[in-house]
Amino acid sequence: MKTEVLEPTPENIRHAAEVLRAGGLVAFPTETVYGLGANALDDNAVRKIFQAKGRPETNPLIVHVSGYEMASRLGDVPKGITDKFWPGPLTLVVKRSRSVPDSVTAGGDTVGLRCPAHPVAMALLESAGVPIAAPSANRSTGVSPVTAQHVLEDLDGKVEIILDGGQCPKGIESTVLDLTSSPPSILRPGSVLASDIEGVLGETGIGQVAGVPKSPGQGHKHYAPRTRIHLSEGDGRKLVESLVETGHKVGWMPIGLHEMEGAETISMPADPTEYAAKLYVALRKLDKLGLDAVVIEKPPLEPAWTAVLDRLNRASSFD
């Protein structure tokens, strides 16, 4: 299969929508990361996602919708919360309808639904007229893609079309909120914070993995580069120095402007939103250098950093 990388012109979006309706795969940008999309109502098309990513079929998919009307045909969605947070980086886990294939939900009785806040994603949804099942457009458990080039590096020859909408502004995946638990629980943190949700719904909890997963991104190891990651308390300077002195090729991701001789350094922002937008770009850049290890300064344990810390912890976890 030849993969086409196309600018998101109206004509190319219509072409991509035709590919989706015909059962093909299309990668597209959202405000979070690039998604690998298939018609969510076509079981055969959905199964192609798992094959392309090397993803276990026990890991459910998030379904992207054009708004409340489309979402309400797929699950029991409360309009009040969609009015508040959609379009945007909040996935809602709700009781599924019979129209959603088991391949989307890993056989569970819930489905994750999201309305993306990106003009290309919305144009594709409107043109296709079908909900789009779309995990991140990368190899399973690897670093999520935030540019079309990232998608091409991972999935060239495995996807028909990549719509190149530039770099995704948020840079990390959506918050996932389980509305089937009491109280509602956050299964995956993202740029929509617990405090944002609690301002609308009241108390929330932290979801636990038990039985059939309700959300992707809950594995112990996830969002991980091939290079081994060391998440360091403090800036990690002593660890970097030790590794360099013993002949290791080392990458270093401190917060703030710091350089160290002998280490490939990418300085990370002190603002959590800016850090999130840069995180996967930095990890992918360092992963290409054939390093022995990457040392990352652990951000502060503050609510605004929860999503970044979640991604770093999973990226640095090895079974």
N, C-alpha and C positions, 0 to 999 in steps of 0.2 A: 504494500500500500504506500502510495506517495502522499506525504503530508503537505498540504498547502498552508502557508502563512499569509493571511489576507488582512489588508486594512479593513476596518469595520465601516465600509461605505454602505449605504442602503441596499445597493445591488448585492454586495457580498453577504450582508446579513440575511437577505432573502434566500440566497443560495445556501447558506449555512442552515437556515430553518428548514429548507427542503431536505437537506441531508439528515437532519434530526428526525423529521417526519418519516423518512424512508428507513429508519433504523440504524443510522450511522452515528459516529461520535464526533462531537465538536467541542474544542476547548475555547473558553471565553473568559474575559476578565470580569471580576466583581470588585467591589470596594475592599474586599478582604484579601483573597488570593484568586488565582486562576482556577476555574472549575473544569472538570472533564465531564461533559454533558451528554446525556442520552434521553430519549423520550421516556419519561418515568412511567408511562402506562404500557410500554412495550417490554415485556419480560425478556425477550431475546436481546433487545438493544441494551437493556440494563446489565445483562450478564457480560456483555462486551467490555463494560467498564472494569469489572473485576479481572478479566483476562488481560486487559491492557496495562493495568496497574500492578498485577501480581498480588491483588488484594484478596484476603480470605472472605468468603461469602457470608461469614458469621459477623462481619462488620457492616452495620447498616449505613445507608446513604441518606444525605440531606436532599430534599426536593425543593427546587427553586420555583417560585410562582410569581405571577404578574401582579398579584394583589389578593385581597380578602376573598373576592368572588371565586377565583380559581382554587384558593386554599380550602374554602368551605366545601368543595366537592371532594376533597381528599381526606379531610379529617374534621374533628370537632373543635373548631378554632374560635376562641372568643374574640369578637370584633373589637372590644374595648382596648385590648392590649395591642392589636395590630394597628389600630388608629394611632396609638402612641408611638410605636417603635418601627413601623414599616412605612416605606422601605428603609432598610437598615441592617446592621450586622447582628441581628438577634434571630436565632432559630428556635422555634416553638415545637416541643415534642407533645403530640396530642394523640388521642385515640384515632386510629386510621379508619378509612372507609374501605369497602370491599373492592373499590376500583384500583387500589394500590397493590401492585404485585408483591408477593412474598420476597422476591429477590431484592427489593428496595429496603425492606424492613428486617432482613435476616430472619424472617418468619415470625417476628414479634407482632404484637397487636397495637403498636404505636408507630407514628411516622414523624420525622423532623421536617418542618416546613419553614422556608425563609423567602422573603421578598427582597432581592438585592437592590442596593442604592447605587447602581452604576448604569450609565446610559446605554452602553453596549449590551449588557446583560438584559436590561429591560426591553430594548429593541428586539433582541433575539427571542425573548419570551413572547412578546406581542406578535412577532411575525410567525413564529412556530405555532402558536395557539395551543400548545400542550405544556404541561409541567415538565421541568427538566431536572432529572436526578443528576447531581454533580458533586462528587467529592473533589478534593484538590487534584490538579492535573499533573501528577508526579508518580514516581514509583512508590509502592506501599511502604509506609513507615518513614520515608525519607523527608527531606526538607521541602516544604511546600513552595510552589512557584509563584513569584510575584511579577514576572515578565513573560512575554511570549517566548523569548529565547530560553528561559528556564524550562518551559513546557517542551520545547523542541529538543533540548538536551536529554530529557527523560523519556519522551514518548514519540520521537520521530519514527514514522512508519507504522504507528499504532493508532493514530487518530487521523480522520480525514482532513479536518480543517482546524487551524488555530486562528482565532480572530485576535489580532494584535491591537489591544487598546491601551498600550503603554503600561507603566508600572502601577500596580494596585496601591491606592493611597493608604489604606489601613495597615496592610502588611502581615496581619495574622488573622486566623480564622474567627468565625463568628462565635459569640456567646451562645451556648445551648441551654435553654430553660425547659425543664420537664414540668409541664402543667398537669400531668396525670398523678403526681405525688402530692401529699399534703403535709407541710406546706409545699408550694412549688420549689423545685430544687435546681441548682445550677450544675449541669453535668460537665460543662466545659466553659472556663472563663474566657472572655474576649473583651472587646472595647466597650461594650455595654456592661457597666459595672453592676455589682449586686446592689449598691446604693441607688442606682437609677431604677432598677426593677422594684426594689422595696418601696420607693416613692409612689409606685402605682399599685402594687399588689400587697404590700405589707411584708411580713416576714418571709424570708426564703431560707432554704437549707442547701447543703452540699450533697449532690447525688452520689450514690455508691454503685459500683458495678456488681450486679447480681443477676444471674440468669441470662436471658437474651439481652445484649446491650441495646440501649435506646438511642445511643449517640456514637458517632465516630470520635476518634481522638482520645479514647479512654485507656488505650493500651499503656503498659508500663514504659515501653520504648516507643517513641513516636517523634516525628518532626526532626529526625536525627540525620546528620551528615555521616559519611563513611569514616571520616577522621574521628578519632576518640576525643571526647569532650571532657574537660575537667572544669567543673563549676566551683570557683574558689571563694571562700569567705575572705573578705578583704579584696584588695586589688589583684592578688595573685603574683605580684612582682617576684617574690622569693621563689615560688614554684617555677616561674618562667626562667629565672636566672639559673636555677638548678638543672632544668632540662637542657638549656642551651649549653651549659658548662659540660654536660655529659654527652654532648654531640648530637642531641636530638634537634630535628627541624620543628620549630614551634610557632604556632599562631597565638596572638594575644589580643583579647577584646576587652580593654579597660574602659571604664566610664570616664570620659574626659580626655583631654589631649595629653597623652603620654607616649613616649617612644622608648624602645629598648634595643640596643645593638644586638643583632643576631636573631631577633624575633620579627615575624611578619605581623605588624600591628594594624588593627582597625579600631580607631577610637569611636566609642559609642556615645550617643547623646545622654544627657542627664535627665531629659524629659521622657516619661514613659511612653507617650504617644509617638514621639519622634523615634525613640528606641525601637518600638514595635515595627514601625515602617521600614527600618533599616535592618532588622535582625536577620531575615532570611537571605537578603542580598549579601550580607557579611558572611554568613555561614557558608553559602554556596561559593563565594569568592575564595575563601580560605580552603574549602574542600577540594578545589581544583589544583592546589599547590603541592600535593604529595607530602603533606606534613605528617609528623608522627603524632602530634597532639595539638589541641587548641585549648588554651586556658581562658576562661571567661570570668570576669569579675561579677560576682553575684549582686544583683540590684537589691535595694532596700526592701525589707518585709513590710510593705505598705499597700493598702488596697488598690491604689492606682497601678501598681506593678504586678498584680495578681496574674494576669494573663501572660505577661512576659515570663514571669517566674515559672509558671506551669509549662510553657514551651521549653524553657531552658532545662528544667528538671527532667522532662521526658527525653530531650535530646541527649542528655548526659547519662541516661540510664542504660546499662547493658546487662542482659540476662546472663 
